[in-house]
Amino acid sequence: MSGHSKWANIKHKKGKADAARGKIFTKLGKEISMAAKFGADPETNGKLRDAIAKAKSHNMPNDTINRAIKRATGELGNIEYEEITYEGYAPGGVAVIVNTLTDNRNRTASEIRHIFDKNGGSLGVTGAVSWMFDKKGLIIVERTDDIDEEDLMMKALEAGAEDFSSEEDSYEIITDPDDFSEVRLALERHGVPMASAEVTMIPKNTVEVTDEEDVKKINKMLDMFDDNDDVQDVYHNAELPDDEE
């Protein structure tokens, strides 16, 4: 298989506690609004359809989803967001990609640079680290007694998935980004319950971090990115000790 295990350690997930749910919904709402700029009907707008599916996987209420779509169409007031990606390094030579949606480019650039600097990292130029990652669709299915591994693998591959792997507590399905929506829809039609489904960045190689001080700085950096309202997603290629996750 493609050697992308430990995805949960690599994609720094938001909202480890219920208290963060409101912040997650805010970020997902912005993502939906951006996607809805290209059409408010998910039947004809694949990007919006995928954003809605991602929101529903986080149990985002339908009313909140609909409000995000209406904001994009101007029915509830209109805020223009710009999508900007920042690349840089964390301590230990760890590569970091930060995706943002912002209504103030200067503010966001200043805040992202501050977070890198404050935690012993450095902000790089566009393309500095993105070459170390592959953009892929990633679908996570929780391992349960109700799911037959071979049957799930066949359904995924027949739908166009590139790769399938069995992890300790889940199954991972990898797709080309262009095929992600089609594969996700096919699994949805088969009634496959998906714990997570999104286009993500998977590192080609990982960096094992063992220095305690570096581990603390990296985790602090990632937490600060999570707390920033403009940050949508953070990707890195660090392998951190399990007790630090």
C-alpha positions in Angstrom: 0.0 0.0 0.0 1.0 3.6 -0.2 2.6 4.0 3.3 0.3 6.8 4.5 -0.6 5.3 7.9 -0.9 7.4 11.0 -3.0 9.8 9.1 -4.6 11.0 12.4 -1.1 12.1 13.5 -0.3 13.8 10.2 -3.6 15.7 9.6 -3.9 17.9 12.7 -7.6 17.4 13.5 -9.6 20.2 15.0 -12.0 20.0 17.9 -10.7 17.4 20.3 -13.3 18.4 22.8 -17.0 19.3 22.5 -16.2 22.9 23.5 -14.5 23.4 20.1 -17.6 22.4 18.2 -18.7 26.0 17.6 -15.3 26.9 16.1 -15.4 23.8 13.8 -18.9 24.9 12.6 -17.6 28.4 11.9 -14.7 27.0 9.8 -16.9 24.5 8.0 -19.5 27.3 7.3 -16.8 29.4 5.6 -15.8 26.4 3.5 -19.4 25.9 2.4 -19.9 29.6 1.6 -16.7 29.6 -0.6 -17.9 26.5 -2.4 -21.4 27.9 -2.9 -20.0 30.9 -4.8 -19.8 28.5 -7.8 -23.5 27.5 -7.5 -25.9 27.1 -4.6 -27.2 23.7 -5.8 -25.1 20.8 -4.5 -26.6 18.6 -7.2 -24.7 20.6 -9.9 -21.8 21.8 -7.7 -19.5 19.0 -6.7 -17.3 21.2 -4.5 -20.4 22.3 -2.5 -21.6 18.7 -2.3 -18.3 17.6 -0.8 -18.2 20.5 1.6 -21.7 19.7 2.9 -20.7 16.0 3.3 -17.7 17.0 5.3 -19.9 19.3 7.5 -22.4 16.5 8.1 -19.6 14.1 9.1 -19.0 16.7 12.0 -22.8 16.6 12.8 -23.3 20.2 11.6 -27.1 20.9 11.6 -28.9 21.4 8.3 -30.0 24.9 9.3 -26.4 26.0 9.9 -25.4 24.5 6.5 -28.3 26.3 4.8 -27.3 29.6 6.4 -23.8 29.3 5.1 -25.1 28.7 1.6 -27.4 31.8 1.9 -24.5 33.9 3.0 -22.7 33.0 -0.3 -25.7 34.1 -2.3 -26.0 37.4 -0.5 -29.3 36.5 1.3 -27.8 36.9 4.7 -25.2 39.6 4.0 -22.1 38.9 2.0 -18.5 38.6 3.3 -15.8 38.1 0.7 -13.2 35.5 1.7 -9.9 34.8 0.0 -8.2 31.4 0.1 -4.5 31.7 0.9 -2.0 28.8 1.6 1.1 29.4 3.8 4.1 27.0 3.9 6.9 26.8 6.4 8.9 24.8 8.9 8.3 23.8 12.5 11.2 22.7 14.8 13.1 19.6 13.8 12.8 20.3 10.1 9.0 19.5 10.1 7.2 20.7 7.0 3.9 22.6 7.7 1.1 23.7 5.3 -1.6 26.1 6.6 -4.7 26.7 4.5 -6.7 29.8 5.4 -9.9 31.6 4.4 -9.6 35.3 5.2 -11.3 38.7 4.7 -8.1 40.5 5.6 -4.9 39.2 3.8 -2.5 41.5 5.8 -3.9 40.5 9.2 -3.8 36.8 8.4 -0.2 36.9 7.0 1.0 38.7 10.2 -0.7 36.2 12.5 0.6 33.1 10.6 4.1 34.5 10.6 3.8 35.2 14.4 2.7 31.7 15.2 5.6 30.2 13.2 8.2 32.6 14.8 6.8 32.2 18.4 7.2 28.4 18.3 10.7 28.1 16.8 9.6 27.7 13.2 9.9 29.8 10.1 7.4 30.9 7.4 8.6 30.0 3.9 7.7 31.0 0.3 5.0 29.4 -1.8 6.2 25.9 -2.8 8.7 25.6 0.0 7.2 22.4 1.4 4.2 21.5 -0.7 6.3 19.3 -3.0 6.8 17.0 0.0 3.0 16.2 0.0 0.5 14.6 -2.3 -3.0 16.0 -2.6 -5.4 13.1 -2.3 -9.0 12.3 -1.4 -9.1 10.5 2.0 -12.1 8.6 3.2 -12.0 7.0 6.7 -14.4 4.2 7.6 -14.5 3.2 11.3 -13.8 -0.6 11.8 -16.9 -2.3 13.1 -18.2 -5.9 13.1 -20.9 -4.8 10.6 -18.4 -4.0 7.9 -16.8 -6.7 5.8 -13.2 -5.6 4.9 -13.1 -7.4 1.5 -16.5 -6.2 0.5 -15.6 -2.6 1.4 -12.3 -2.8 -0.5 -14.1 -4.1 -3.6 -16.7 -1.3 -3.5 -14.1 1.3 -3.1 -11.8 0.1 -5.9 -14.8 -0.4 -8.2 -15.8 3.2 -7.5 -12.4 4.4 -8.6 -10.3 4.5 -5.5 -6.5 4.4 -5.9 -5.7 2.6 -2.6 -7.2 0.8 0.3 -5.6 0.0 3.6 -6.7 -1.6 6.9 -5.6 0.1 10.0 -6.0 -0.9 13.7 -9.3 0.9 14.2 -10.3 2.0 10.7 -10.1 1.5 6.9 -8.5 4.2 4.8 -9.5 4.8 1.2 -7.3 7.0 -1.0 -8.5 8.6 -4.2 -7.2 11.0 -6.8 -8.6 14.5 -5.9 -10.6 14.6 -9.2 -12.2 11.2 -8.4 -12.9 11.9 -4.7 -16.5 13.1 -5.1 -17.5 10.2 -7.3 -16.0 7.6 -4.9 -17.6 9.2 -1.9 -21.0 9.3 -3.6 -20.7 5.6 -4.6 -19.9 4.6 -1.0 -22.7 6.8 0.2 -25.1 5.0 -2.1 -23.9 1.7 -0.7 -24.7 2.9 2.8 -21.1 2.9 3.9 -20.8 5.0 7.1 -17.9 7.5 6.7 -16.2 8.9 9.8 -14.3 11.4 7.6 -14.2 12.3 3.9 -12.2 15.1 2.5 -9.4 16.1 0.1 -6.2 16.4 2.1 -2.5 16.6 1.9 -0.6 13.3 2.6 3.2 13.6 3.2 5.4 11.5 1.0 7.7 10.9 3.9 7.4 11.7 7.6 9.9 13.1 10.2 10.1 11.4 13.5 10.3 14.0 16.3 11.8 12.7 19.6 13.3 15.8 21.2 10.9 16.8 24.0 11.3 20.5 23.5 10.7 20.3 19.8 7.5 18.1 20.5 6.2 20.8 22.9 6.9 23.6 20.4 5.2 21.7 17.5 2.1 20.9 19.5 1.9 24.5 20.7 2.2 25.7 17.2 -0.5 23.4 15.9 -2.8 24.4 18.8 -2.3 28.1 18.0 -3.1 27.5 14.3 -6.3 25.7 15.4 -7.3 28.6 17.6 -6.9 31.1 14.7 -10.3 31.8 13.1 -8.8 32.3 9.6 -7.1 28.8 9.6 -9.1 26.1 7.9 -6.7 23.2 7.7 -3.2 22.4 8.9 -1.0 19.6 7.5 2.4 18.5 8.6 4.8 15.6 8.2 5.8 15.0 11.8 5.5 11.7 13.6 4.9 12.8 17.2 4.9 10.6 20.3 1.4 9.1 20.9 1.2 10.6 24.4 1.6 14.0 22.9 -1.3 13.7 20.5 
